[in-house]
Amino acid sequence: MSKSKTPSSLSGKAAIAGAIGSAAVAAGLLYMTKRKEKKAPPVTGPHGEPPETD
């Protein structure tokens, strides 16, 4: 009752696994880009000194 694995059924599974892997890589890259955008340089005055606050 067990099905024999034919090359065509294996290639379909490999294509699905490749698509899932590609989506995971793309999601990781998007996450890293958003993380980099959030890091803003500290606010400094015109001469590189921290701003004075009252």
Backbone as CSV, one residue per row, in Angstrom:
resi,resn,N_x,N_y,N_z,CA_x,CA_y,CA_z,C_x,C_y,C_z
1,MET,0.796,-1.187,0.000,0.000,0.000,0.000,0.853,1.272,0.000
2,SER,2.152,1.132,0.207,2.974,2.331,0.204,3.249,2.767,-1.228
3,LYS,3.267,4.044,-1.435,3.515,4.572,-2.771,5.018,4.641,-3.008
4,SER,5.427,4.331,-4.198,6.844,4.471,-4.516,7.107,5.925,-4.901
5,LYS,8.234,6.409,-4.492,8.585,7.808,-4.771,9.129,7.904,-6.191
6,THR,8.450,8.622,-7.015,8.914,8.830,-8.383,9.615,10.176,-8.453
7,PRO,10.484,10.345,-9.396,11.191,11.622,-9.501,10.264,12.825,-9.639
8,SER,9.120,12.651,-10.298,8.224,13.787,-10.483,7.597,14.211,-9.151
9,SER,7.274,13.247,-8.264,6.689,13.638,-6.983,7.742,14.272,-6.083
10,LEU,8.977,13.818,-6.198,10.052,14.419,-5.402,10.368,15.832,-5.878
11,SER,10.317,16.060,-7.174,10.627,17.393,-7.686,9.552,18.392,-7.274
12,GLY,8.306,17.947,-7.174,7.241,18.837,-6.709,7.457,19.231,-5.258
13,LYS,7.853,18.253,-4.432,8.121,18.544,-3.018,9.340,19.456,-2.885
14,ALA,10.335,19.246,-3.721,11.519,20.087,-3.687,11.176,21.517,-4.094
15,ALA,10.278,21.670,-5.045,9.869,23.011,-5.478,9.127,23.723,-4.353
16,ILE,8.282,22.993,-3.639,7.556,23.593,-2.515,8.530,23.985,-1.409
17,ALA,9.485,23.110,-1.112,10.477,23.409,-0.084,11.326,24.616,-0.487
18,GLY,11.650,24.715,-1.759,12.424,25.859,-2.244,11.658,27.157,-2.119
19,ALA,10.359,27.106,-2.396,9.537,28.313,-2.283,9.425,28.754,-0.824
20,ILE,9.275,27.794,0.072,9.194,28.127,1.503,10.524,28.707,1.980
21,GLY,11.613,28.115,1.533,12.936,28.619,1.906,13.177,30.023,1.384
22,SER,12.754,30.276,0.166,12.923,31.610,-0.415,12.106,32.643,0.354
23,ALA,10.892,32.266,0.747,10.056,33.183,1.516,10.681,33.478,2.877
24,ALA,11.300,32.475,3.477,11.944,32.678,4.777,13.141,33.622,4.653
25,VAL,13.906,33.464,3.603,15.059,34.352,3.379,14.582,35.781,3.133
26,ALA,13.539,35.942,2.329,13.009,37.278,2.043,12.484,37.937,3.311
27,ALA,11.793,37.170,4.153,11.280,37.723,5.412,12.431,38.142,6.322
28,GLY,13.482,37.354,6.367,14.649,37.706,7.178,15.311,38.976,6.698
29,LEU,15.414,39.143,5.394,16.026,40.360,4.847,15.171,41.593,5.149
30,LEU,13.859,41.449,5.029,12.978,42.583,5.349,13.091,42.957,6.812
31,TYR,13.175,41.954,7.683,13.300,42.210,9.115,14.596,42.963,9.412
32,MET,15.680,42.552,8.803,16.961,43.203,9.055,16.967,44.634,8.525
33,THR,16.335,44.881,7.373,16.306,46.249,6.836,15.494,47.157,7.742
34,LYS,14.386,46.673,8.252,13.578,47.510,9.146,14.320,47.782,10.439
35,ARG,15.088,46.824,10.908,15.865,47.023,12.131,16.920,48.099,11.935
36,LYS,17.564,48.090,10.780,18.597,49.087,10.499,17.992,50.487,10.394
37,GLU,16.771,50.602,9.838,16.124,51.899,9.687,15.771,52.514,11.034
38,LYS,15.477,51.684,12.027,15.081,52.196,13.334,16.249,52.835,14.077
39,LYS,17.474,52.391,13.814,18.629,52.937,14.500,18.952,54.320,13.935
40,ALA,18.640,55.350,14.697,18.918,56.717,14.264,20.142,57.222,15.031
41,PRO,20.947,58.032,14.408,22.106,58.575,15.120,21.650,59.496,16.251
42,PRO,22.419,59.604,17.318,22.030,60.483,18.419,21.972,61.942,17.970
43,VAL,21.076,62.681,18.550,20.896,64.091,18.192,22.048,64.895,18.773
44,THR,22.674,65.689,17.932,23.772,66.549,18.383,23.535,67.970,17.893
45,GLY,24.232,68.885,18.492,24.137,70.281,18.099,24.946,70.541,16.842
46,PRO,25.067,71.806,16.444,25.767,72.122,15.197,27.267,71.800,15.242
47,HIS,27.874,71.757,16.431,29.315,71.496,16.539,29.591,70.099,17.067
48,GLY,28.609,69.227,17.037,28.803,67.863,17.488,28.609,67.675,18.979
49,GLU,28.175,68.729,19.667,27.945,68.634,21.106,26.492,68.261,21.356
50,PRO,26.196,67.622,22.483,24.788,67.337,22.790,24.006,68.635,22.992
51,PRO,22.750,68.679,22.599,21.969,69.910,22.751,21.730,70.241,24.228
52,GLU,21.698,71.533,24.517,21.436,71.969,25.896,19.928,72.041,26.114
53,THR,19.485,71.483,27.230,18.069,71.528,27.549,17.878,72.175,28.905
54,ASP,16.732,72.784,29.098,16.448,73.413,30.390,15.595,72.508,31.234
